Amino acid sequence: MREHQFWRLVTGRPVAEIGELLRGRSALDIIRFHHHFRRLHLRACRWDVWTAFGLVLGGAGAGQLRDGVCWLILRGRRTYHRALVNPDVLAEFRIDPLEITRSGDLAGLALRLLTPPGRGEVATACGEALAAVLGEAGPHGLPPGERPSLDADTLARCYPRLTARYGLVAEPITVLTAVRTSR
């Protein structure tokens, strides 16, 4: 599967339909699908995209970023690239938080299709081996670079359309921070 075939397959379709279309393909095609998905997903896991989804959703943790990027990929190549150039374009879309959550199923689609059915030791071992080979969507940990300033002035300047539509959010990026323990 080539990248243009990937985009043709995912654009405008729900995850369940994509799964049905992939079910009839070879394991190699499904792995190539996941390779394209993962590469695109990693490219979009950035602080500015995370902040934009945080404004849309009233705060977003790493799981919502993963789901949001899946939602973005499902909108198609043009929308995906426009949002990477300027995440403020998300203000143009009617975004349903439940739809974003459902879109997150795209992240594990290849693994679900490739893992043999059953619950025995062999099926479990195959599933674990496939998960290790395929890798997870998104970065392990935080996106590269420094976390941006999230004060009201900066948010309004960098995301004028999103803040006009959704308002300012006190903490658009919700990251679990390490708990300090006293000695």
C-alpha positions in Angstrom: 0.0 0.0 0.0 1.3 3.4 -1.0 0.6 6.7 0.8 -2.0 7.8 -1.8 -3.8 4.5 -1.4 -3.8 5.0 2.4 -5.4 8.5 2.0 -8.0 7.1 -0.4 -8.9 4.4 2.1 -9.2 6.6 5.2 -10.6 9.9 4.0 -14.2 10.4 5.2 -14.7 6.9 6.4 -15.5 5.7 9.9 -13.0 3.4 11.5 -15.3 0.4 11.3 -15.6 0.7 7.5 -11.9 1.1 7.1 -11.5 -2.1 9.2 -13.9 -4.0 6.8 -12.0 -2.8 3.8 -8.7 -3.8 5.3 -10.0 -7.2 6.4 -9.8 -8.5 2.9 -6.2 -7.4 2.3 -3.0 -9.2 3.0 -1.1 -8.9 6.2 1.6 -7.0 4.4 -0.9 -4.4 3.2 -2.2 -4.0 6.8 1.3 -3.5 8.0 2.0 -0.9 5.3 -1.3 0.8 6.3 -0.1 1.0 9.9 3.3 2.3 8.8 1.7 5.2 6.9 -0.7 5.8 9.8 2.1 5.8 12.4 4.4 8.1 10.4 1.6 10.6 9.9 0.5 10.4 13.5 4.0 11.0 14.8 4.4 14.0 12.5 1.2 15.6 14.0 2.1 14.9 17.7 3.3 18.4 18.3 2.7 21.0 21.1 0.8 23.4 18.8 -1.6 20.7 17.6 -2.0 19.5 21.2 -2.9 23.0 22.3 -5.4 23.4 19.5 -7.2 20.2 20.5 -7.0 21.3 24.1 -8.9 24.5 23.2 -11.5 22.5 21.2 -12.1 19.9 23.9 -11.7 22.2 27.0 -8.4 20.5 27.9 -6.6 17.5 26.4 -4.3 14.9 27.8 -2.1 12.6 25.7 -5.1 10.2 25.0 -7.1 13.1 23.6 -4.1 14.2 21.5 -3.9 10.7 20.1 -7.6 10.6 19.3 -7.6 14.1 17.9 -4.8 13.3 15.5 -6.6 10.1 14.4 -9.7 12.3 13.8 -7.5 14.7 11.8 -6.2 11.8 9.6 -9.7 10.6 8.9 -10.6 14.1 7.5 -8.1 13.5 4.7 -4.8 14.6 3.4 -5.7 18.2 2.6 -7.2 18.9 6.0 -4.4 17.1 7.8 -1.7 19.2 6.1 -3.6 22.4 6.6 -3.9 21.7 10.3 -0.2 21.0 10.6 0.6 24.3 8.9 -1.8 26.2 11.1 -3.7 24.3 13.8 -6.1 27.3 14.2 -7.9 26.0 11.1 -9.6 23.5 13.4 -12.0 26.3 14.2 -13.5 25.8 10.7 -14.8 22.3 11.6 -17.8 21.2 13.6 -16.0 18.9 16.0 -17.9 16.5 18.2 -15.8 15.3 21.2 -17.5 11.8 21.0 -16.4 11.6 17.3 -12.9 12.4 18.3 -13.0 9.6 20.9 -14.3 7.1 18.4 -11.6 8.1 15.9 -9.0 7.0 18.3 -9.9 3.4 17.4 -7.8 4.0 14.2 -4.6 3.8 16.3 -5.1 0.1 17.2 -6.9 -1.0 14.0 -3.9 -2.9 12.4 -3.1 -4.7 15.6 -6.7 -5.8 16.0 -6.8 -7.1 12.4 -3.5 -8.9 12.6 -3.9 -10.5 16.0 -5.3 -14.1 15.7 -8.6 -14.6 17.3 -8.8 -16.4 20.6 -7.7 -16.0 24.2 -5.1 -18.7 24.6 -1.3 -18.4 25.1 -0.5 -18.4 21.4 -3.0 -15.6 20.6 -1.7 -13.6 23.5 1.9 -14.1 22.5 1.1 -13.2 18.9 -0.7 -10.0 20.0 2.2 -8.9 22.2 4.8 -9.6 19.5 2.7 -7.7 16.9 2.3 -4.8 19.2 6.0 -4.7 19.8 6.8 -4.8 16.0 4.0 -2.3 15.0 4.7 0.2 17.7 2.2 2.6 19.2 0.7 5.7 17.6 2.2 8.9 18.9 5.4 9.6 20.7 6.3 7.9 23.9 6.1 10.7 26.4 5.8 14.4 25.5 6.3 15.9 22.0 9.7 17.2 21.2 10.7 20.7 22.1 9.6 23.0 24.9 6.1 23.1 26.1 4.7 26.5 24.9 3.5 29.3 27.1 -0.2 28.9 27.6 -1.2 32.3 29.0 -4.3 34.0 27.7 -2.5 36.5 25.5 -0.4 33.9 23.8 -3.4 31.6 23.2 -5.4 34.5 21.7 -2.6 35.5 19.5 -1.6 32.1 18.3 -5.1 30.6 18.0 -7.4 33.6 17.3 -10.2 31.6 15.6 -10.2 28.8 18.1 -10.3 31.1 21.1 -13.0 33.1 19.5 -15.1 30.0 18.9 -14.3 27.9 22.0 -13.1 30.6 24.4 -9.9 30.5 26.5 -9.2 27.3 28.5 -7.3 27.6 31.7 -5.2 24.5 31.0 -5.5 23.3 27.3 -2.7 20.7 27.7 -3.3 18.4 30.7 -0.1 16.5 31.3 0.5 14.3 34.3 3.4 15.8 36.1 5.7 13.8 38.4 4.7 14.0 42.0 7.5 15.3 44.2 8.0 13.4 47.4 9.8 14.8 50.4 12.6 13.0 52.0 
